Structure formats: structure tokens, C-alpha cells
Amino acid sequence: MAAFAAIPHIAEQLTKEQILERVQVTNVQSLVVLILLLILFKVKAMEQRM
């Protein structure tokens, strides 16, 4: 949530192109985090079955 709160402040300082670059980077980072979380949940589920 803190990242969303910072967006307007960042937007005032950057151009649209720079904002797009940052958004793309954060999208990639969030995708990686989601994938890691999915792997962790699958590992935990498999451990519980055994």
C-alpha cells in the first residue's frame, strides 16, 4: 500500500516515459514474487500430504 501512496509524489517528478519504465519494472518484480509464493504454497501443501 505504501507504494501506491508514493505514486502521485513520484509522478510529479518523473516524465511519462520514466513512469512507464518504473511500472514495467515493478510489474516484473510483482510477477516474480507471485511465482515464488505459488512455489512456496505448493511445497507446503506437498509437505502436509506426506
N, CA, C and O atoms as a GROMACS GRO file, in nm:
protein
  200
    1MET      N    1   0.083  -0.121   0.000
    1MET     CA    2   0.000   0.000   0.000
    1MET      C    3   0.086   0.126   0.000
    1MET      O    4   0.047   0.228  -0.056
    2ALA      N    5   0.202   0.119   0.061
    2ALA     CA    6   0.291   0.236   0.066
    2ALA      C    7   0.335   0.274  -0.075
    2ALA      O    8   0.352   0.392  -0.106
    3ALA      N    9   0.354   0.173  -0.160
    3ALA     CA   10   0.396   0.201  -0.298
    3ALA      C   11   0.289   0.282  -0.370
    3ALA      O   12   0.320   0.376  -0.443
    4PHE      N   13   0.161   0.246  -0.349
    4PHE     CA   14   0.053   0.319  -0.414
    4PHE      C   15   0.047   0.463  -0.362
    4PHE      O   16   0.019   0.555  -0.439
    5ALA      N   17   0.071   0.482  -0.236
    5ALA     CA   18   0.068   0.616  -0.178
    5ALA      C   19   0.179   0.703  -0.236
    5ALA      O   20   0.164   0.825  -0.245
    6ALA      N   21   0.289   0.642  -0.275
    6ALA     CA   22   0.404   0.716  -0.326
    6ALA      C   23   0.391   0.751  -0.474
    6ALA      O   24   0.464   0.836  -0.524
    7ILE      N   25   0.299   0.686  -0.544
    7ILE     CA   26   0.287   0.706  -0.689
    7ILE      C   27   0.262   0.852  -0.726
    7ILE      O   28   0.332   0.904  -0.813
    8PRO      N   29   0.166   0.921  -0.666
    8PRO     CA   30   0.143   1.062  -0.704
    8PRO      C   31   0.267   1.149  -0.683
    8PRO      O   32   0.298   1.236  -0.765
    9HIS      N   33   0.337   1.126  -0.573
    9HIS     CA   34   0.457   1.204  -0.544
    9HIS      C   35   0.565   1.178  -0.649
    9HIS      O   36   0.630   1.271  -0.696
   10ILE      N   37   0.582   1.050  -0.685
   10ILE     CA   38   0.682   1.014  -0.787
   10ILE      C   39   0.641   1.072  -0.922
   10ILE      O   40   0.724   1.122  -0.997
   11ALA      N   41   0.511   1.064  -0.953
   11ALA     CA   42   0.462   1.108  -1.084
   11ALA      C   43   0.492   1.256  -1.106
   11ALA      O   44   0.514   1.298  -1.220
   12GLU      N   45   0.492   1.334  -1.001
   12GLU     CA   46   0.520   1.478  -1.015
   12GLU      C   47   0.664   1.502  -1.060
   12GLU      O   48   0.693   1.602  -1.125
   13GLN      N   49   0.753   1.410  -1.025
   13GLN     CA   50   0.895   1.432  -1.052
   13GLN      C   51   0.942   1.369  -1.183
   13GLN      O   52   1.044   1.411  -1.239
   14LEU      N   53   0.869   1.269  -1.233
   14LEU     CA   54   0.915   1.195  -1.350
   14LEU      C   55   0.830   1.225  -1.473
   14LEU      O   56   0.716   1.270  -1.464
   15THR      N   57   0.890   1.199  -1.587
   15THR     CA   58   0.814   1.211  -1.712
   15THR      C   59   0.733   1.084  -1.732
   15THR      O   60   0.752   0.985  -1.660
   16LYS      N   61   0.642   1.087  -1.828
   16LYS     CA   62   0.558   0.970  -1.853
   16LYS      C   63   0.642   0.849  -1.890
   16LYS      O   64   0.613   0.737  -1.847
   17GLU      N   65   0.747   0.870  -1.970
   17GLU     CA   66   0.832   0.758  -2.012
   17GLU      C   67   0.900   0.694  -1.891
   17GLU      O   68   0.906   0.571  -1.881
   18GLN      N   69   0.950   0.776  -1.800
   18GLN     CA   70   1.016   0.722  -1.681
   18GLN      C   71   0.916   0.646  -1.594
   18GLN      O   72   0.949   0.542  -1.536
   19ILE      N   73   0.792   0.699  -1.584
   19ILE     CA   74   0.690   0.631  -1.505
   19ILE      C   75   0.661   0.494  -1.566
   19ILE      O   76   0.651   0.395  -1.494
   20LEU      N   77   0.646   0.490  -1.699
   20LEU     CA   78   0.618   0.362  -1.765
   20LEU      C   79   0.730   0.263  -1.738
   20LEU      O   80   0.704   0.145  -1.712
   21GLU      N   81   0.855   0.309  -1.744
   21GLU     CA   82   0.968   0.220  -1.716
   21GLU      C   83   0.959   0.165  -1.575
   21GLU      O   84   0.980   0.046  -1.553
   22ARG      N   85   0.928   0.249  -1.480
   22ARG     CA   86   0.918   0.205  -1.340
   22ARG      C   87   0.803   0.107  -1.322
   22ARG      O   88   0.816   0.007  -1.251
   23VAL      N   89   0.690   0.136  -1.386
   23VAL     CA   90   0.573   0.047  -1.374
   23VAL      C   91   0.607  -0.090  -1.431
   23VAL      O   92   0.570  -0.192  -1.372
   24GLN      N   93   0.676  -0.093  -1.545
   24GLN     CA   94   0.713  -0.221  -1.605
   24GLN      C   95   0.805  -0.299  -1.512
   24GLN      O   96   0.791  -0.420  -1.496
   25VAL      N   97   0.900  -0.230  -1.450
   25VAL     CA   98   0.992  -0.296  -1.357
   25VAL      C   99   0.915  -0.353  -1.238
   25VAL      O  100   0.938  -0.467  -1.198
   26THR      N  101   0.824  -0.274  -1.182
   26THR     CA  102   0.750  -0.321  -1.065
   26THR      C  103   0.658  -0.436  -1.103
   26THR      O  104   0.636  -0.527  -1.023
   27ASN      N  105   0.603  -0.433  -1.225
   27ASN     CA  106   0.520  -0.544  -1.270
   27ASN      C  107   0.601  -0.672  -1.276
   27ASN      O  108   0.554  -0.778  -1.234
   28VAL      N  109   0.723  -0.664  -1.329
   28VAL     CA  110   0.810  -0.782  -1.336
   28VAL      C  111   0.841  -0.831  -1.196
   28VAL      O  112   0.835  -0.951  -1.170
   29GLN      N  113   0.874  -0.740  -1.105
   29GLN     CA  114   0.907  -0.779  -0.968
   29GLN      C  115   0.788  -0.846  -0.901
   29GLN      O  116   0.805  -0.946  -0.832
   30SER      N  117   0.667  -0.791  -0.920
   30SER     CA  118   0.549  -0.849  -0.856
   30SER      C  119   0.518  -0.986  -0.914
   30SER      O  120   0.474  -1.076  -0.842
   31LEU      N  121   0.542  -1.004  -1.046
   31LEU     CA  122   0.522  -1.136  -1.106
   31LEU      C  123   0.617  -1.237  -1.045
   31LEU      O  124   0.577  -1.349  -1.013
   32VAL      N  125   0.743  -1.199  -1.030
   32VAL     CA  126   0.842  -1.289  -0.969
   32VAL      C  127   0.800  -1.327  -0.827
   32VAL      O  128   0.807  -1.443  -0.788
   33VAL      N  129   0.755  -1.228  -0.750
   33VAL     CA  130   0.712  -1.254  -0.613
   33VAL      C  131   0.593  -1.350  -0.612
   33VAL      O  132   0.588  -1.443  -0.531
   34LEU      N  133   0.496  -1.327  -0.701
   34LEU     CA  134   0.379  -1.414  -0.707
   34LEU      C  135   0.419  -1.557  -0.740
   34LEU      O  136   0.368  -1.652  -0.680
   35ILE      N  137   0.511  -1.573  -0.836
   35ILE     CA  138   0.556  -1.708  -0.874
   35ILE      C  139   0.625  -1.775  -0.755
   35ILE      O  140   0.600  -1.892  -0.728
   36LEU      N  141   0.711  -1.701  -0.684
   36LEU     CA  142   0.779  -1.758  -0.567
   36LEU      C  143   0.679  -1.800  -0.461
   36LEU      O  144   0.694  -1.905  -0.399
   37LEU      N  145   0.576  -1.717  -0.439
   37LEU     CA  146   0.474  -1.750  -0.339
   37LEU      C  147   0.398  -1.876  -0.380
   37LEU      O  148   0.370  -1.962  -0.297
   38LEU      N  149   0.364  -1.888  -0.508
   38LEU     CA  150   0.295  -2.008  -0.556
   38LEU      C  151   0.380  -2.132  -0.532
   38LEU      O  152   0.328  -2.235  -0.488
   39ILE      N  153   0.511  -2.123  -0.560
   39ILE     CA  154   0.601  -2.237  -0.538
   39ILE      C  155   0.604  -2.272  -0.389
   39ILE      O  156   0.598  -2.390  -0.353
   40LEU      N  157   0.613  -2.172  -0.303
   40LEU     CA  158   0.616  -2.197  -0.159
   40LEU      C  159   0.488  -2.267  -0.113
   40LEU      O  160   0.494  -2.362  -0.035
   41PHE      N  161   0.372  -2.220  -0.162
   41PHE     CA  162   0.245  -2.282  -0.122
   41PHE      C  163   0.240  -2.427  -0.169
   41PHE      O  164   0.193  -2.514  -0.095
   42LYS      N  165   0.288  -2.455  -0.291
   42LYS     CA  166   0.286  -2.592  -0.342
   42LYS      C  167   0.377  -2.681  -0.258
   42LYS      O  168   0.342  -2.795  -0.228
   43VAL      N  169   0.494  -2.629  -0.221
   43VAL     CA  170   0.587  -2.707  -0.139
   43VAL      C  171   0.525  -2.737  -0.004
   43VAL      O  172   0.533  -2.850   0.045
   44LYS      N  173   0.462  -2.638   0.058
   44LYS     CA  174   0.398  -2.659   0.189
   44LYS      C  175   0.285  -2.760   0.178
   44LYS      O  176   0.269  -2.846   0.265
   45ALA      N  177   0.206  -2.751   0.071
   45ALA     CA  178   0.095  -2.845   0.051
   45ALA      C  179   0.149  -2.987   0.037
   45ALA      O  180   0.090  -3.080   0.092
   46MET      N  181   0.259  -3.004  -0.035
   46MET     CA  182   0.317  -3.138  -0.053
   46MET      C  183   0.372  -3.190   0.079
   46MET      O  184   0.362  -3.310   0.108
   47GLU      N  185   0.430  -3.102   0.160
   47GLU     CA  186   0.483  -3.145   0.290
   47GLU      C  187   0.370  -3.193   0.380
   47GLU      O  188   0.387  -3.290   0.454
   48GLN      N  189   0.255  -3.126   0.376
   48GLN     CA  190   0.142  -3.164   0.460
   48GLN      C  191   0.086  -3.300   0.418
   48GLN      O  192   0.042  -3.377   0.504
   49ARG      N  193   0.088  -3.330   0.288
   49ARG     CA  194   0.038  -3.459   0.242
   49ARG      C  195   0.124  -3.574   0.291
   49ARG      O  196   0.073  -3.682   0.319
   50MET      N  197   0.253  -3.550   0.302
   50MET     CA  198   0.346  -3.656   0.345
   50MET      C  199   0.346  -3.668   0.498
   50MET      O  200   0.417  -3.752   0.554
   0.00000   0.00000   0.00000
